[in-house]
Amino acid sequence: MRRRQVLALGAGLVTLAAGCGSATGSRKLASTSLSMMVPGPYGGEADRLARSLTGAAERDGLVGRLRVVDRPARAALAEFTRARRADQVLLAEPALVCTVPPVRQATAFAGTTPLARLCGQWEVLVVPAASRLATFGAFADAMRRDPARVAVGGRAEGGVDHLLFGMLAQSLGVDARTLHYVAYPTSAEAVTALAGGRVAAALGGHAGVRDRVRTGELHALAVSSPDRIQGVRAPTLLECDVHLSCADWRGLLGSADLPDEDRAALSGLCHDVAESARWTELCARDGWTPLYLEGEDFRQWLRVETARLGRALGDLGLRV
């Protein structure tokens, strides 16, 4: 019979199955109820991903219950860090950096315990099929000549589309404050604006544009991944001599000062979800790429990434 350990987590008791055959020795929160705070509205992109993650964790018996709590994006990080609940995790994303004051943007997640980066969605720069900007080189030349005349659409101001546009401009030697960026609630609306001629190009997650790229309605100029994306006939930014890669990543953070046992249990849950065949299938279906990174490696990566995003926000002249 397997030995069981009982761990106090927050206000309740968590039964942990020790061992479980995992290569990392992770434990399963087999009978625990946790909550996951998600920035954004019910039915939004983050909410849909969170519910996919929840389904994978619960159906594979990795957690007793994982309840999704949707909070306004601008309030989620501050509310989570204030609560300091050991039985709650936060679904983190790049846009959260924009929700803290500029002086804190480089250390936006300092009041949390990084658990794991789970997945990401690579960005695609697209234009209409008949656009005169037929290559990334043509787009770059137009940006250098007169960036204010090249309207680029994407999702929310300060989100990953906007941040990537700013970093791309800086890499091309263009002042990010001169850019003409048009924000839309979703990638679908940005693509609609592109088709209607209201913007010259659009940046969006792979999942949001892949179908129209596949049908030939849109032409992909470049992708933000280190390697080419299967099914998208476009070079990487690195191949275009722009030394930049960027993903719309998602990770899980715990509260600050978690006891070692709680941190190990939550990290084990992240590991087991990432190893789940169900989670891999859901990512493939929804256009997400597994980008698992855990422990100290994730903590160090998050520190560097947060500082990079904070600089990009400053270059764009954005303020909370």
C-alpha positions as CSV (number, residue, x, y, z in Angstrom):
1,M,0.0,0.0,0.0
2,R,1.3,3.4,-0.9
3,R,2.1,5.7,2.0
4,R,0.2,8.9,2.1
5,Q,1.2,12.2,3.5
6,V,-1.3,14.8,4.7
7,L,-0.3,18.5,4.1
8,A,-2.1,21.5,5.5
9,L,-2.5,23.9,2.5
10,G,-4.2,27.2,3.3
11,A,-7.3,26.6,5.3
12,G,-7.9,23.0,4.3
13,L,-6.2,19.6,4.2
14,V,-4.6,18.2,1.1
15,T,-4.0,14.5,0.6
16,L,-0.9,13.9,-1.3
17,A,0.0,10.7,-3.1
18,A,3.8,10.5,-2.6
19,G,6.0,9.2,-5.4
20,C,3.4,8.5,-8.1
21,G,6.1,7.3,-10.5
22,S,7.0,10.7,-11.7
23,A,10.5,11.3,-12.9
24,T,10.6,14.5,-10.8
25,G,9.1,12.9,-7.7
26,S,6.2,15.3,-7.9
27,R,3.1,14.7,-5.8
28,K,-0.5,14.8,-6.8
29,L,-3.1,17.0,-5.1
30,A,-5.5,14.2,-5.4
31,S,-8.3,15.5,-3.1
32,T,-7.6,19.2,-3.0
33,S,-9.8,22.1,-4.0
34,L,-7.7,25.0,-5.4
35,S,-8.7,28.2,-7.2
36,M,-7.0,29.7,-10.2
37,M,-7.3,33.5,-10.7
38,V,-7.5,34.5,-14.4
39,P,-7.0,38.0,-15.7
40,G,-9.8,38.9,-18.1
41,P,-13.5,38.2,-18.7
42,Y,-15.4,34.9,-18.7
43,G,-15.2,33.4,-22.2
44,G,-12.0,35.4,-23.0
45,E,-8.8,33.8,-24.3
46,A,-7.2,33.4,-20.9
47,D,-10.5,32.0,-19.4
48,R,-10.8,29.4,-22.2
49,L,-7.2,28.3,-21.7
50,A,-7.7,28.1,-17.9
51,R,-10.8,25.9,-18.3
52,S,-8.9,23.6,-20.7
53,L,-6.1,23.4,-18.1
54,T,-8.7,22.7,-15.4
55,G,-10.4,20.0,-17.4
56,A,-7.0,18.3,-18.0
57,A,-6.0,18.4,-14.3
58,E,-9.4,17.2,-13.0
59,R,-10.1,14.5,-15.5
60,D,-6.6,13.0,-15.0
61,G,-7.1,13.1,-11.2
62,L,-4.3,15.5,-10.6
63,V,-6.4,17.7,-8.4
64,G,-9.7,17.3,-6.6
65,R,-11.1,20.5,-8.0
66,L,-9.6,23.5,-9.7
67,R,-12.0,26.5,-9.7
68,V,-11.5,29.3,-12.2
69,V,-12.0,32.8,-10.8
70,D,-12.2,35.5,-13.5
71,R,-11.0,39.0,-12.4
72,P,-10.6,42.2,-14.4
73,A,-7.2,42.1,-16.0
74,R,-6.0,45.4,-14.5
75,A,-6.9,44.2,-11.0
76,A,-5.9,40.5,-11.0
77,L,-2.2,40.8,-10.1
78,A,-2.7,43.3,-7.3
79,E,-5.6,41.4,-5.9
80,F,-3.7,38.1,-6.0
81,T,-0.6,39.5,-4.3
82,R,-2.7,41.1,-1.6
83,A,-4.6,37.9,-0.8
84,R,-1.5,35.7,-0.2
85,R,-3.6,32.5,-0.3
86,A,-1.7,29.3,-0.4
87,D,-4.7,27.5,-2.1
88,Q,-4.8,29.9,-5.0
89,V,-2.7,30.2,-8.2
90,L,-2.6,33.0,-10.8
91,L,-2.6,32.4,-14.5
92,A,0.1,34.9,-15.6
93,E,0.6,36.4,-19.0
94,P,2.7,39.2,-20.5
95,A,-0.1,41.8,-20.4
96,L,0.0,41.8,-16.6
97,V,3.2,43.8,-16.6
98,C,1.3,46.8,-17.9
99,T,-1.0,46.7,-14.8
100,V,1.6,47.8,-12.3
101,P,3.2,51.3,-12.0
102,P,6.1,52.0,-14.3
103,V,8.7,52.0,-11.5
104,R,7.7,48.4,-10.7
105,Q,7.3,47.0,-14.2
106,A,10.7,45.3,-14.3
107,T,9.8,43.3,-11.1
108,A,6.0,43.0,-11.6
109,F,5.8,39.4,-10.3
110,A,8.2,40.0,-7.3
111,G,5.3,39.4,-4.9
112,T,4.6,35.9,-6.1
113,T,6.2,32.4,-6.2
114,P,6.8,31.4,-9.8
115,L,5.7,27.8,-10.3
116,A,6.0,27.0,-14.0
117,R,5.6,28.4,-17.5
118,L,3.1,26.1,-19.3
119,C,2.6,27.1,-22.8
120,G,2.7,30.0,-25.3
121,Q,1.3,31.2,-28.6
122,W,3.7,32.5,-31.2
123,E,2.9,35.7,-33.0
124,V,2.3,36.1,-36.7
125,L,2.6,39.3,-38.7
126,V,0.0,39.2,-41.5
127,V,-1.2,41.4,-44.4
128,P,-4.0,40.9,-46.9
129,A,-3.1,38.6,-49.7
130,A,-3.0,41.4,-52.3
131,S,-1.0,43.8,-50.1
132,R,1.9,45.8,-51.6
133,L,3.8,44.8,-48.5
134,A,4.5,41.4,-49.9
135,T,7.6,40.6,-47.8
136,F,8.9,41.4,-44.4
137,G,11.6,43.5,-46.1
138,A,9.0,45.6,-47.7
139,F,7.2,46.1,-44.4
140,A,10.5,47.0,-42.7
141,D,11.3,49.5,-45.4
142,A,7.9,51.2,-45.0
143,M,8.3,51.3,-41.3
144,R,11.7,53.0,-41.6
145,R,10.4,55.5,-44.1
146,D,7.3,56.7,-42.2
147,P,6.2,54.5,-39.3
148,A,3.2,56.7,-38.6
149,R,1.7,55.7,-42.0
150,V,1.9,52.0,-41.4
151,A,-1.1,51.2,-39.2
152,V,-0.8,47.9,-37.5
153,G,-3.7,46.2,-35.7
154,G,-3.7,43.9,-32.8
155,R,-5.2,43.1,-29.4
156,A,-5.3,45.4,-26.4
157,E,-2.9,48.3,-25.9
158,G,0.0,47.1,-23.7
159,G,-0.7,43.4,-24.7
160,V,1.7,41.1,-26.3
161,D,0.8,42.2,-29.9
162,H,1.5,45.8,-29.0
163,L,4.7,45.0,-27.1
164,L,6.0,42.9,-29.9
165,F,5.3,45.7,-32.4
166,G,7.3,48.1,-30.1
167,M,10.2,45.7,-29.8
168,L,10.2,45.0,-33.5
169,A,10.3,48.8,-34.2
170,Q,13.2,49.2,-31.9
171,S,15.1,46.4,-33.7
172,L,14.5,48.2,-37.0
173,G,15.9,51.4,-35.6
174,V,12.4,53.1,-35.4
175,D,11.3,55.1,-32.4
176,A,8.5,53.1,-30.8
177,R,6.7,56.3,-29.8
178,T,6.0,57.1,-33.5
179,L,4.1,53.9,-34.2
180,H,0.5,53.8,-35.4
181,Y,-1.0,50.9,-33.4
182,V,-4.7,50.2,-33.4
183,A,-6.0,48.1,-30.6
184,Y,-9.0,45.7,-30.9
185,P,-10.7,43.5,-28.3
186,T,-9.8,40.3,-30.2
187,S,-7.5,39.0,-33.0
188,A,-10.6,38.3,-35.0
189,E,-11.6,42.0,-34.9
190,A,-8.1,43.0,-35.8
191,V,-8.2,40.7,-38.8
192,T,-11.6,42.1,-39.9
193,A,-10.1,45.6,-39.8
194,L,-7.2,44.4,-41.9
195,A,-9.6,42.9,-44.5
196,G,-11.5,46.2,-44.5
197,G,-8.4,48.2,-45.2
198,R,-8.5,50.1,-41.8
199,V,-5.0,48.8,-41.0
200,A,-2.1,47.8,-43.3
201,A,-0.9,44.8,-41.2
202,A,-1.9,43.0,-38.1
203,L,-0.1,41.1,-35.3
204,G,-1.9,38.2,-33.7
205,G,-1.5,34.8,-32.1
206,H,-1.1,31.9,-34.4
207,A,-4.5,30.4,-33.4
208,G,-6.2,33.7,-34.2
209,V,-4.9,33.9,-37.8
210,R,-4.0,30.4,-38.9
211,D,-7.2,29.6,-40.7
212,R,-7.2,32.7,-42.8
213,V,-3.5,32.2,-43.6
214,R,-4.2,28.6,-44.6
215,T,-7.0,29.6,-47.0
216,G,-4.8,32.3,-48.6
217,E,-6.9,35.2,-47.4
218,L,-4.0,36.5,-45.4
219,H,-0.3,36.4,-46.2
220,A,2.1,35.9,-43.3
221,L,5.3,38.0,-43.4
222,A,7.1,36.6,-40.4
223,V,6.6,34.6,-37.2
224,S,8.0,35.4,-33.8
225,S,9.1,31.9,-33.0
226,P,12.8,30.7,-33.0
227,D,11.9,28.1,-35.6
228,R,9.3,28.1,-38.4
229,I,5.7,27.2,-37.5
230,Q,4.4,24.1,-39.3
231,G,1.7,25.1,-41.7
232,V,2.7,28.8,-42.0
233,R,4.9,29.6,-45.0
234,A,6.8,32.5,-43.4
235,P,10.3,33.1,-42.1
236,T,11.1,33.7,-38.5
237,L,12.1,37.2,-37.4
238,L,15.5,35.8,-36.8
239,E,15.7,34.8,-40.5
240,C,14.8,38.4,-41.3
241,D,17.9,39.6,-39.4
242,V,15.7,40.8,-36.5
243,H,17.2,39.2,-33.4
244,L,13.9,38.9,-31.6
245,S,11.5,36.1,-30.5
246,C,8.4,36.6,-28.5
247,A,5.5,34.3,-27.3
248,D,2.2,35.2,-25.7
249,W,3.1,32.9,-22.8
250,R,1.0,31.6,-19.9
251,G,2.4,30.4,-16.6
252,L,1.2,29.6,-13.1
253,L,2.3,31.6,-10.0
254,G,1.7,30.9,-6.4
255,S,1.4,33.4,-3.5
256,A,4.5,34.9,-1.9
257,D,6.3,33.0,0.9
258,L,4.8,29.6,0.2
259,P,6.0,26.9,2.5
260,D,8.4,24.5,0.8
261,E,5.8,21.7,1.0
262,D,3.1,23.8,-0.6
263,R,5.4,25.0,-3.4
264,A,6.5,21.4,-4.1
265,A,2.9,20.2,-4.3
266,L,1.8,23.0,-6.6
267,S,5.0,22.6,-8.8
268,G,4.2,18.9,-9.0
269,L,0.7,19.7,-10.2
270,C,2.2,21.9,-13.0
271,H,4.6,19.2,-14.0
272,D,1.9,16.5,-14.1
273,V,-0.4,18.7,-16.2
274,A,2.5,19.4,-18.7
275,E,3.1,15.6,-19.0
276,S,-0.6,14.9,-19.5
277,A,-1.6,13.6,-23.0
278,R,-4.9,15.4,-22.6
279,W,-3.2,18.7,-22.1
280,T,-0.9,18.2,-25.1
281,E,-4.0,17.5,-27.2
282,L,-5.8,20.6,-26.0
283,C,-2.8,22.8,-26.7
284,A,-2.6,21.4,-30.3
285,R,-6.4,21.9,-30.8
286,D,-6.3,25.5,-29.6
287,G,-3.0,26.6,-31.2
288,W,-0.9,26.7,-28.1
289,T,2.7,25.4,-28.0
290,P,3.9,23.6,-24.8
291,L,6.7,25.7,-23.4
292,Y,7.2,24.0,-20.0
293,L,9.8,25.6,-17.7
294,E,9.8,25.0,-14.0
295,G,11.6,25.9,-10.8
296,E,14.6,28.2,-10.6
297,D,14.9,28.2,-14.5
298,F,11.4,29.6,-14.7
299,R,12.1,32.1,-11.9
300,Q,15.2,33.4,-13.7
301,W,13.5,33.5,-17.1
302,L,10.5,35.4,-15.7
303,R,12.8,37.9,-14.2
304,V,14.5,38.6,-17.5
305,E,11.3,38.5,-19.5
306,T,9.5,40.9,-17.1
307,A,12.4,43.4,-17.4
308,R,12.3,43.1,-21.2
309,L,8.5,43.8,-21.3
310,G,8.9,46.7,-18.9
311,R,11.5,48.3,-21.2
312,A,9.2,47.8,-24.2
313,L,6.3,49.5,-22.3
314,G,8.6,52.4,-21.5
315,D,9.8,52.6,-25.2
316,L,6.1,52.8,-26.3
317,G,5.5,55.6,-23.7
318,L,2.7,53.6,-22.1
319,R,1.5,54.3,-18.5
320,V,-0.9,52.5,-16.3
